[in-house]
Amino acid sequence: MYGIPNMKLDKRIVKRRTDLMAEEGVTFICNTTIGEDITVDELKADFDAVVLAVGSTIPRDLRIPGRELNNIKYAMELLKTNTQALLSDDLDTIKKELVDKHVVVIGGGDTGNDCLGTATRHGAKSVVNFELLPHPTDERAKDNPWPQWPRIFRVDYGHTEVKEHYGKDPREYCILSKEFIGDEEGNVTGIKTVRVEWKRSDSGAWQMAEVPGSDEIFPADVVLLSMGFVGPEAENLSVTRTKRGTIGTSEATGYRVAEDGNLFCAGDCRRGQSLVVWGIQEGRQCAREVDLYLMGNTRLPGNGSIEKRNYKLLEELASKV
């Protein structure tokens, strides 16, 4: 509802879907914090099965000198408050933060792209996007075969809007942020950067090295950190974490948090930050395991399988109708 800008997802579509779910019998309990207003143990006692689908919402930080300066924000802070302001007809509040400002978005992906479009529509003076990796190729590289996610050059709506308004694609590739620069009032004013080059080591792994003499300072009145997420906010959920920060499940338990319990988890909180298609897959497979746990058997399709129909039986039943 709040994380995806309206220009990408009209909220009437979200409301229509939640209304349909409510009509199908789903009960929504809002303004409730698990671990504070109610504990996980209470939920497990009140319900036959509990599924954690809390996403991966802790943003990756950029701990370099000057990080404490004002106007350095996580990307989702802007996107959430912008949508809230839009829905409450108070966009001027957000516009004041961005209009005539030099905006730098550190990190790409969908979230970074949304920040580019949002800053442009609010009248930023300039919009730049830092990318640590090299400029992608137009076609798959030999070390990126199908079915891997294709690492190719893409142009999304945010890049297009910036180019239309400011005359060039906003992305700066192979660039490393070294230090945030500020004024006497504690506000960020710029970013010290250096260019990097990527080379393969003897073992075949990619290694990054700074390019001597490539130091550059970019003006920045607002910095938006869009470098992905490191795990779910699960401090009060009575679960263990993996080294990657995700909620721990084993190959033996599948989507169950513990082998002898009724607590399950699915999605980014279990798998790590990923694509929506994986969210759908995780939800379906978790539902299958919950069904198996509750009923002792299940007809829900397994991973990569389909439901096989008994057409002879269906024909017999149909003839009796």
C-alpha positions as CSV (number, residue, x, y, z in Angstrom):
1,M,0.0,0.0,0.0
2,Y,2.7,2.5,1.0
3,G,6.0,1.1,-0.3
4,I,5.1,1.1,-4.1
5,P,4.4,4.6,-5.6
6,N,1.0,5.3,-6.9
7,M,2.4,5.9,-10.4
8,K,3.4,2.2,-10.4
9,L,0.5,0.7,-8.5
10,D,-2.8,2.5,-8.1
11,K,-4.0,1.9,-4.5
12,R,-7.5,1.2,-5.7
13,I,-6.1,-2.0,-7.1
14,V,-4.7,-2.9,-3.6
15,K,-8.0,-2.0,-1.9
16,R,-9.9,-4.1,-4.4
17,R,-7.8,-7.1,-3.6
18,T,-8.0,-6.7,0.2
19,D,-11.8,-6.2,-0.1
20,L,-12.0,-9.5,-2.0
21,M,-9.9,-11.3,0.7
22,A,-12.2,-9.9,3.4
23,E,-15.2,-11.1,1.5
24,E,-13.7,-14.6,1.3
25,G,-13.4,-14.7,5.1
26,V,-9.9,-13.3,5.8
27,T,-9.9,-11.2,9.0
28,F,-7.5,-8.2,9.1
29,I,-6.3,-7.0,12.5
30,C,-4.5,-3.7,12.0
31,N,-2.5,-1.4,14.3
32,T,-1.2,-4.4,16.2
33,T,2.5,-5.2,16.9
34,I,3.4,-8.8,17.4
35,G,5.7,-9.2,20.4
36,E,4.2,-6.1,22.1
37,D,0.4,-6.1,21.8
38,I,0.3,-9.9,21.6
39,T,3.1,-12.5,21.8
40,V,3.9,-15.3,19.3
41,D,3.3,-17.8,22.0
42,E,-0.3,-16.4,22.5
43,L,-0.9,-16.7,18.7
44,K,0.4,-20.3,18.7
45,A,-1.9,-21.1,21.5
46,D,-5.0,-19.4,20.0
47,F,-4.5,-20.8,16.4
48,D,-3.9,-24.2,14.9
49,A,-1.1,-22.8,12.7
50,V,0.7,-19.5,12.5
51,V,2.6,-18.3,9.4
52,L,5.2,-15.5,9.6
53,A,5.2,-13.6,6.3
54,V,6.9,-10.4,7.5
55,G,9.2,-9.7,4.6
56,S,12.7,-8.4,4.7
57,T,12.5,-4.8,5.8
58,I,15.8,-3.9,7.6
59,P,17.6,-1.7,5.1
60,R,21.3,-2.1,4.4
61,D,23.2,1.0,5.7
62,L,26.3,2.8,4.4
63,R,28.6,3.4,7.3
64,I,31.1,5.9,5.9
65,P,32.3,9.2,7.5
66,G,29.5,11.8,7.7
67,R,26.7,9.2,7.9
68,E,25.3,11.2,10.9
69,L,24.5,14.3,8.7
70,N,20.9,15.4,8.1
71,N,18.9,14.5,5.0
72,I,20.6,11.1,4.5
73,K,17.7,8.7,4.5
74,Y,16.7,5.2,3.7
75,A,14.8,5.0,0.4
76,M,11.8,3.4,1.9
77,E,11.4,6.4,4.3
78,L,10.8,8.7,1.3
79,L,8.6,6.3,-0.6
80,K,6.4,5.5,2.4
81,T,5.9,9.1,3.5
82,N,5.3,10.2,-0.1
83,T,2.5,7.7,-0.6
84,Q,1.0,8.6,2.8
85,A,1.1,12.3,1.9
86,L,-0.5,11.6,-1.5
87,L,-3.4,9.6,0.1
88,S,-3.9,12.4,2.6
89,D,-3.7,15.2,0.0
90,D,-0.5,16.7,1.6
91,L,2.1,16.3,-1.1
92,D,3.4,19.8,-0.6
93,T,5.1,18.6,2.6
94,I,7.2,16.1,0.7
95,K,7.8,18.5,-2.2
96,K,9.5,21.0,0.1
97,E,12.1,18.3,1.0
98,L,13.0,17.7,-2.7
99,V,12.2,20.7,-4.9
100,D,15.4,22.5,-6.1
101,K,17.6,20.0,-4.3
102,H,20.5,17.9,-5.6
103,V,19.3,14.3,-5.0
104,V,21.6,11.3,-5.0
105,V,20.2,7.8,-4.9
106,I,22.8,5.2,-3.9
107,G,21.9,1.8,-5.2
108,G,19.7,0.6,-8.0
109,G,16.9,-1.9,-8.3
110,D,13.2,-1.2,-8.2
111,T,13.4,0.8,-5.0
112,G,16.1,3.1,-6.3
113,N,14.2,3.5,-9.6
114,D,11.1,4.6,-7.6
115,C,13.2,7.2,-5.8
116,L,14.4,8.6,-9.1
117,G,10.9,9.0,-10.4
118,T,9.7,10.5,-7.1
119,A,12.5,13.0,-6.9
120,T,12.0,14.1,-10.5
121,R,8.3,14.6,-10.1
122,H,8.9,16.8,-7.0
123,G,11.1,19.1,-9.0
124,A,14.6,18.2,-7.8
125,K,17.4,20.3,-9.2
126,S,19.4,17.3,-10.2
127,V,19.0,13.5,-9.8
128,V,22.0,11.1,-9.8
129,N,22.0,7.4,-9.2
130,F,25.2,5.6,-8.0
131,E,25.9,2.1,-9.1
132,L,28.9,0.2,-7.7
133,L,28.9,-2.4,-10.4
134,P,29.9,-1.9,-14.1
135,H,27.5,-0.9,-16.8
136,P,25.6,-4.1,-17.7
137,T,25.8,-5.5,-21.2
138,D,22.9,-5.4,-23.6
139,E,22.9,-9.2,-23.9
140,R,23.7,-12.1,-21.4
141,A,27.3,-12.7,-20.7
142,K,28.6,-16.3,-21.1
143,D,28.8,-16.6,-17.3
144,N,25.2,-15.7,-17.0
145,P,23.2,-18.4,-18.8
146,W,19.5,-19.2,-18.6
147,P,17.8,-19.8,-16.2
148,Q,19.8,-17.4,-14.1
149,W,18.4,-13.9,-13.7
150,P,19.7,-12.0,-16.8
151,R,22.2,-9.3,-15.8
152,I,21.5,-7.0,-18.7
153,F,21.1,-3.3,-19.2
154,R,17.5,-2.1,-18.4
155,V,15.8,1.2,-18.6
156,D,12.8,1.7,-16.3
157,Y,10.4,4.6,-15.9
158,G,12.5,6.4,-13.4
159,H,15.6,6.4,-15.7
160,T,13.4,7.6,-18.6
161,E,11.9,10.5,-16.6
162,V,15.2,11.7,-15.3
163,K,16.7,11.6,-18.9
164,E,13.6,13.5,-20.2
165,H,13.9,16.2,-17.5
166,Y,17.6,16.6,-17.1
167,G,19.0,15.4,-20.4
168,K,20.9,12.3,-19.4
169,D,20.5,8.9,-17.8
170,P,21.0,9.3,-14.1
171,R,23.2,6.3,-13.5
172,E,26.9,6.6,-12.6
173,Y,28.6,3.2,-12.8
174,C,31.7,1.8,-11.0
175,I,31.5,4.5,-8.4
176,L,32.2,4.1,-4.7
177,S,31.0,6.5,-2.0
178,K,33.9,7.4,0.4
179,E,32.6,10.2,2.6
180,F,29.5,12.4,3.1
181,I,30.3,16.2,3.3
182,G,28.3,18.6,5.4
183,D,27.9,22.2,6.3
184,E,28.2,23.9,9.7
185,E,24.5,23.2,10.4
186,G,25.0,19.5,10.0
187,N,23.2,19.1,6.7
188,V,24.7,17.0,3.9
189,T,26.0,19.0,1.0
190,G,28.0,16.5,-1.1
191,I,29.6,13.0,-1.5
192,K,33.3,12.3,-2.0
193,T,33.6,9.4,-4.4
194,V,36.2,7.4,-6.3
195,R,35.8,5.3,-9.4
196,V,36.5,1.5,-9.3
197,E,37.4,-1.2,-11.7
198,W,36.4,-4.8,-11.5
199,K,38.9,-7.6,-12.4
200,R,38.8,-11.4,-12.1
201,S,41.3,-12.9,-9.7
202,D,43.2,-16.1,-10.4
203,S,40.5,-18.0,-8.7
204,G,37.8,-16.5,-11.0
205,A,36.2,-14.3,-8.4
206,W,35.5,-10.6,-9.2
207,Q,37.6,-8.1,-7.2
208,M,37.2,-4.4,-7.0
209,A,40.0,-1.9,-7.0
210,E,39.9,1.9,-6.7
211,V,41.2,3.9,-9.7
212,P,44.0,6.3,-8.7
213,G,43.2,10.0,-9.4
214,S,39.5,9.4,-10.0
215,D,38.3,11.2,-6.9
216,E,35.2,13.4,-7.5
217,I,32.7,15.3,-5.4
218,F,29.0,15.2,-6.3
219,P,26.7,17.8,-4.8
220,A,24.0,16.3,-2.6
221,D,21.3,18.0,-0.6
222,V,19.4,14.8,-0.1
223,V,20.9,11.3,-0.1
224,L,18.6,8.2,-0.5
225,L,20.1,4.8,0.5
226,S,18.7,2.1,-1.7
227,M,21.1,-0.9,-1.2
228,G,18.7,-3.7,-0.4
229,F,17.6,-5.3,2.8
230,V,19.4,-7.5,5.3
231,G,16.6,-9.4,6.9
232,P,13.2,-9.2,8.7
233,E,12.4,-7.3,11.9
234,A,12.0,-10.4,14.0
235,E,13.4,-9.5,17.4
236,N,10.1,-10.3,19.2
237,L,9.0,-13.2,17.1
238,S,10.5,-16.1,19.1
239,V,12.6,-17.3,16.2
240,T,16.3,-18.0,15.5
241,R,18.2,-16.2,12.8
242,T,20.6,-17.6,10.2
243,K,23.9,-16.0,9.4
244,R,22.2,-14.2,6.6
245,G,19.7,-12.6,9.1
246,T,16.7,-14.6,7.8
247,I,14.3,-16.7,10.0
248,G,15.9,-20.1,10.4
249,T,14.3,-23.3,8.9
250,S,16.0,-26.5,8.0
251,E,15.7,-28.8,5.0
252,A,14.0,-31.2,7.3
253,T,11.4,-28.8,8.6
254,G,10.9,-27.0,5.3
255,Y,8.7,-24.0,6.0
256,R,8.2,-24.9,9.7
257,V,10.3,-22.9,12.1
258,A,10.5,-25.9,14.5
259,E,9.9,-29.6,13.7
260,D,7.4,-30.1,16.6
261,G,5.6,-26.7,16.4
262,N,2.8,-25.0,14.6
263,L,4.8,-21.9,13.6
264,F,5.7,-21.5,9.8
265,C,7.3,-18.8,7.8
266,A,7.5,-17.9,4.1
267,G,8.7,-15.3,1.7
268,D,11.6,-12.8,2.1
269,C,11.8,-13.4,5.8
270,R,12.8,-17.0,5.1
271,R,14.4,-16.8,1.7
272,G,15.9,-13.3,1.9
273,Q,15.2,-10.3,-0.3
274,S,14.0,-11.7,-3.7
275,L,11.5,-11.3,-6.5
276,V,7.7,-11.4,-6.2
277,V,7.6,-14.7,-8.1
278,W,9.5,-16.2,-5.3
279,G,7.1,-14.7,-2.8
280,I,4.3,-16.4,-4.7
281,Q,6.2,-19.7,-4.8
282,E,7.0,-19.5,-1.1
283,G,3.4,-18.7,-0.1
284,R,2.1,-21.7,-2.1
285,Q,4.5,-24.2,-0.8
286,C,4.1,-23.0,2.8
287,A,0.3,-23.3,2.4
288,R,0.9,-26.9,1.3
289,E,2.9,-27.7,4.4
290,V,0.3,-26.1,6.6
291,D,-2.4,-28.2,5.0
292,L,-0.3,-31.3,5.4
293,Y,0.3,-30.4,9.1
294,L,-3.3,-29.8,9.8
295,M,-5.0,-32.5,7.7
296,G,-2.3,-35.2,7.6
297,N,-2.4,-35.1,3.8
298,T,-2.8,-32.6,1.1
299,R,-3.9,-32.2,-2.5
300,L,-2.1,-28.9,-3.0
301,P,0.6,-29.3,-5.7
302,G,4.2,-29.7,-4.5
303,N,7.2,-27.9,-5.8
304,G,7.1,-28.2,-9.6
305,S,4.2,-30.6,-9.6
306,I,0.6,-30.3,-10.7
307,E,-2.7,-31.8,-9.4
308,K,-3.5,-34.9,-11.4
309,R,-7.2,-35.2,-12.0
310,N,-9.0,-38.5,-12.2
311,Y,-10.9,-37.8,-15.4
312,K,-12.6,-41.2,-15.4
313,L,-14.1,-40.5,-11.9
314,L,-15.1,-37.0,-13.0
315,E,-17.0,-38.5,-16.0
316,E,-18.8,-41.0,-13.7
317,L,-19.8,-38.2,-11.3
318,A,-20.9,-36.0,-14.2
319,S,-23.1,-38.7,-15.6
320,K,-25.0,-39.0,-12.3
321,V,-25.8,-35.3,-12.2
